[in-house]
Amino acid sequence: MEDMRYPTGKFEEIKNPTSEQRNKWIGDIAEAGKLLRLTVQNMSMEQLHTRYRPGGWTVRQVVHHVADNDMNAFIRFKRALTEDSPAASSYREDLWAELSDYRVPVEASLGLIESINIRFAALLESLHPPDFTKTFTSPSHGLMSLDTAVQRYVWHDRHHIAQIASLKSRMGW
């Protein structure tokens, strides 16, 4: 079950990342929406309504959750760059996944993810190394630098893409 929930493993932070590592993560962000799109491409309605693991979300809910998370993360970054260590808001992702907007076609969220990630990558490319030391306070993770947050962002998207890819592999889709 743990492998189904965390197919890429749990988040592990890299302390004091290099510019090359940051550039790789920025590239990963720029490509994440395309990779998610390819992962769900040609999935039927029945497949999109399949839970990636027992008790987990459906593929459709995962896609919409990635869009919600990416929007929230982008705003947190912008606030950290323009405010002095702001408090980041949280949201009840479990309850958001039950709202009616999660029933719209996944295309709505795929386009949103791709658009956010274009802007996010452009923002990150413009930053200088000291900018990545700016912080915000996460309700669930405490004080977090942008260096850590960018790693969490990349891990989060990879983690959910891997959940869907793992389901497809197990089901022979």
Backbone hydrogen bonds, N-H to C=O, Kabsch-Sander energy under -0.5 kcal/mol:
donor,donor_aa,acceptor,acceptor_aa,energy
5,R,1,M,-2.3
6,Y,2,E,-3.0
9,G,6,Y,-1.9
15,K,13,E,-0.6
22,R,18,T,-2.3
23,N,19,S,-2.7
24,K,20,E,-2.0
25,W,21,Q,-2.4
26,I,22,R,-2.6
27,G,23,N,-2.1
28,D,24,K,-2.4
29,I,25,W,-2.5
30,A,26,I,-2.4
31,E,27,G,-1.5
32,A,28,D,-1.3
33,G,29,I,-0.6
35,L,31,E,-2.4
36,L,32,A,-2.7
37,R,33,G,-2.5
38,L,34,K,-2.5
39,T,35,L,-2.0
40,V,36,L,-1.9
41,Q,37,R,-1.1
43,M,40,V,-2.0
48,L,44,S,-2.6
49,H,45,M,-1.4
50,T,47,Q,-1.7
52,Y,57,W,-2.3
56,G,53,R,-2.4
59,V,50,T,-1.7
60,R,48,L,-2.6
62,V,58,T,-2.4
63,V,59,V,-2.4
64,H,60,R,-2.3
65,H,61,Q,-2.6
66,V,62,V,-2.4
67,A,63,V,-1.7
68,D,64,H,-2.2
69,N,65,H,-3.1
70,D,66,V,-2.8
71,M,67,A,-2.4
72,N,68,D,-2.3
73,A,69,N,-2.9
74,F,70,D,-2.4
75,I,71,M,-2.0
76,R,72,N,-2.3
77,F,73,A,-2.4
78,K,74,F,-2.3
79,R,75,I,-2.5
80,A,76,R,-2.5
81,L,77,F,-1.9
82,T,78,K,-1.0
82,T,79,R,-0.6
83,E,79,R,-2.0
85,S,83,E,-1.1
88,A,86,P,-0.6
88,A,137,T,-3.2
93,E,91,Y,-1.6
95,L,92,R,-0.7
96,W,92,R,-2.9
97,A,93,E,-1.9
98,E,95,L,-1.4
99,L,96,W,-1.6
102,Y,99,L,-1.7
103,R,100,S,-2.0
104,V,101,D,-1.0
108,A,105,P,-1.5
109,S,105,P,-0.6
110,L,106,V,-2.7
111,G,107,E,-2.5
112,L,108,A,-1.4
113,I,109,S,-3.0
114,E,110,L,-2.3
115,S,111,G,-2.3
116,I,112,L,-2.9
117,N,113,I,-2.6
118,I,114,E,-1.7
119,R,115,S,-2.0
120,F,116,I,-3.3
121,A,117,N,-2.5
122,A,118,I,-2.0
123,L,119,R,-2.5
124,L,120,F,-2.8
125,E,121,A,-2.5
126,S,122,A,-1.0
126,S,123,L,-0.8
127,L,124,L,-1.2
131,D,128,H,-1.9
132,F,128,H,-0.7
132,F,129,P,-1.2
133,T,130,P,-1.6
134,K,131,D,-1.5
136,F,144,M,-1.9
137,T,86,P,-2.9
138,S,136,F,-0.6
138,S,142,G,-2.9
142,G,138,S,-2.1
144,M,136,F,-2.9
146,L,134,K,-2.0
147,D,132,F,-2.1
149,A,145,S,-2.5
150,V,146,L,-2.6
151,Q,147,D,-1.2
152,R,148,T,-2.4
153,Y,149,A,-2.5
154,V,150,V,-2.3
155,W,151,Q,-2.7
156,H,152,R,-3.0
157,D,153,Y,-2.1
158,R,154,V,-2.4
159,H,155,W,-3.1
160,H,156,H,-2.0
161,I,157,D,-2.3
162,A,158,R,-2.8
163,Q,159,H,-1.6
164,I,160,H,-1.7
165,A,161,I,-2.6
166,S,162,A,-2.8
167,L,163,Q,-2.0
168,K,164,I,-2.5
169,S,165,A,-2.2
170,R,166,S,-2.7
171,M,167,L,-2.4
172,G,168,K,-0.8
172,G,169,S,-0.6
173,W,168,K,-2.5
